[in-house]
């Protein structure tokens, strides 16, 4: 009786099994790894804005303080976006005819707000508070990256729950001296006070900073 | 008829011994078993499961990246992103103001808290004020003017008004009638006065469906002119309330509740007061009284006359002295209840520390007798004060609604302006207001919604909401508040003073100018001592309270008892009592879903207003809850379901007004039955069973606790307390298998004083507003799916005809050993280090194991996307609290957003966390709820937990709840004990 399968059949089966296993692996890998990529998390992704505002120029170049525009960062949960009038404080005097600034001038003239596009965001079930982080010595750069070197603003950190918890589990190393909070170029050096000293300086409370209720309500 | 088995019971059919009840209560979701079996085969189930997984994956991946961020062009003053602003104003209901402070978020008015500076509020609010935000954002509020149902515009109306002005000027205002509710507003009164001076022939008519006219008439009988009584319950040792409304509808009810509760906890107040309530239908005051005497409406008059004779002498009670001097035995001999003697003795021995109060629904002679008794007892200046009437009466006593309707039918009314009044709905049906309205040439309804009157009027003009216009109003003691707008009008609309102004001249005077003119010119300019801005900021005009007057009782009283009517009414004659709905008032809140779904204090009914009948009457007529009857008064009749209310007199039926409206809006239409057609008729009352049943949604049978009564609610008498102050405490600690104590620096805890709780529901609505608790609708409530995080359980004890009642607010106990946490497979409910049992919504997968394991039944599950189905503008939700999605469990969080805000404020300044006030606590008129940090020994909650009355609910469960109660102590008269 002739053989039912020819000699190549074994090969086909093996290849098929291998392909199946590989596909499964790839699928699982993709399902697991894809959300962890910077691409999926929009990290380092620049979004088109109505005005190509450069933090690099305004902060590193001109030396504006973060709080000049984000004025409620020390008192409120929300750092605040600058109203059109803040832009026009200077731009009614300088670059008054720049084509790039036309939307800003139009906003003031027509009393229509500018529509920026969100770069950094947390899910709605996270109630992040800027003011307490500033008060306890967390610098802007810890989450927002080196803003002063960004010509166009992008999200610098993944801002996942893991990212938050890394700090909340051991906040000391993430703290910086008060003068460096708004300095996005600052880096820990040998003369920086120790983590324990900073924790004591800022009276970081002894409560459990990983309680769910701290951020989720 | 006696109550069901067990000492304490919640509903008539609930008995611990009834196996049906036990098996039902043992299930966490009893309604699930009764849902219709939907045919679902295996294949279909798998399909749905797959779809759910796919959807779960898809919705889990959404991101706000790239969404719009829109800053202001110019920053409005005082607005800091994400920080609240607070502005004082007042909530005005039937003319009377309760001071409130409105919380704004980014310029949007969101929530209401009481104004501590306002004497009618002292920081508390009622359910009506708490429900204001939903009223304000109601999409059914009208934006357009219309004329005979067709859209019109301002210029057309201006033209029509100009013609009216010309015509009125030539006829000195003949044919002009202005209809309003009660008015205390100095500005509106000034405008009315100016208008009536300008048009001397015009008439101003007042009409309140929930009338307080008997109060004024009674005072006029006693003192010769109308006066308002301000009770001073903090000084009252013995209170006799005749159909008392001090806690539910009287102006100043929040203040009265606070003062009353201040004398009710023997562990804090040295001398506990004693309350007697005499009533035909249960009231809140009767429910917290030490003795509740139930009498037929007709009997009340006789009993009060006897009491008055006993206190003020036979001449005060008129021609029918029931026993000279009114000694107990003599009074009893005269066919009076046996309790009259001991109560008389108690009142007389308390002398000037006693107070007799009559509710506004009692006829004027009863009020006159109450005044006579109070004067005889000598409590003037101690237990009560008399002040000039706060709400102005019409200039002519003849200017009443019946006279107006008669004039309308006679064609004498040419121009009719109806301001925030809905007479087509609320006027007694026999008057024929609607028919009369058709004979009025120019009728204009100024109302928030296109209600029944607006639809029947020639013109309809949208009325600005209280939060959208300048106004003013007085509280129960005359204290004035200037109402500042909280927002620009959402839907256009004008205020009442502005409308009157337009009727008197063509000049446009803005609302703030009109109010300013009242207050910055004589006679009020002197009262504005502290200045306009200070008055706005504080929410009260300092020193504007009415001083006490010194009128004396008439020398020869007009024998009130002679006015009480002729022959005694036969005991079995049925009567109907028309009362304001505890949640809808006269119907004006019918389109507010929060109030519609607010379990009424005594019946726990929602979305409905069946006739309330006595158990004995139900037994006699073989009626059960929900059975329909035809209730006829004279020639009018309605068909309505019934609800059996223990404590109701079998001689009367209570009908709650305000439901069954046809033009309330999308929410309120067709909920309940309209009883207004039966009002104002003096004919005989008959009730007859008819075919048909209505399924009534009452939460009274929901969330039943399977435990002996003593495990749930503990109470005793003052004598028990004196014998052993710790009579309610647990004697022995149960053995512990393991015990963990949250280690955090703060220990959040709550203490609820059952002596103070009056069951008013302010906490329920405050919680709903604060925590974005959705409304589910009647059908879902019938399935036991209401979402309130805090419920006020109502228990009865004893005889179903005359039970004692108890209120117990129940919310998440935040157990230190929480049974719910151990069973959650995904860690969605966990303990935090400060003792909070927290819900992590984004982890919850909806197994409902936690709810099943909760002995207190305080967890609520989103069976559907209730929050998203609610037609409510997104900007009206509290931005500090997650709006929960479908399939997520939720429960009381101890207002964790408020704790977080306080914690952040404290940490920012590196100080210990300070006081946190939960929404329910802030609203509570009686301070029954205290919340705070147990670790702070100086906190009020730490002090209250030391009270000897403290007990934990279901102690045998070993849950170590952070919420504890103070046992209820009643102060019965020893002479009446056992016999009341």
Interface residues (C-beta under 8 A of the other chain):
Chain A: X35 X42 X45 X47 X72 X75 X76 X77 X78 X80 X81 X82 X83 X84 X85 X107 X108 X111 X112 X113 X114 X115 X116 X117 X118 X119 X121 X123 X124 X125 X127 X129 X131 X132 X135 X136 X155 X202 X203 X205 X206 X207 X208 X211 X212 X213 X214 X216 X217
Chain B: X61 X63 X64 X65 X66 X67 X68 X69 X70 X71 X72 X73 X74 X75 X80 X81 X82 X83 X743 X744 X745 X746 X830 X832 X833 X834 X836 X838 X840 X841 X842 X880 X881 X882 X893 X896 X897 X899 X900 X904 X907 X908 X910
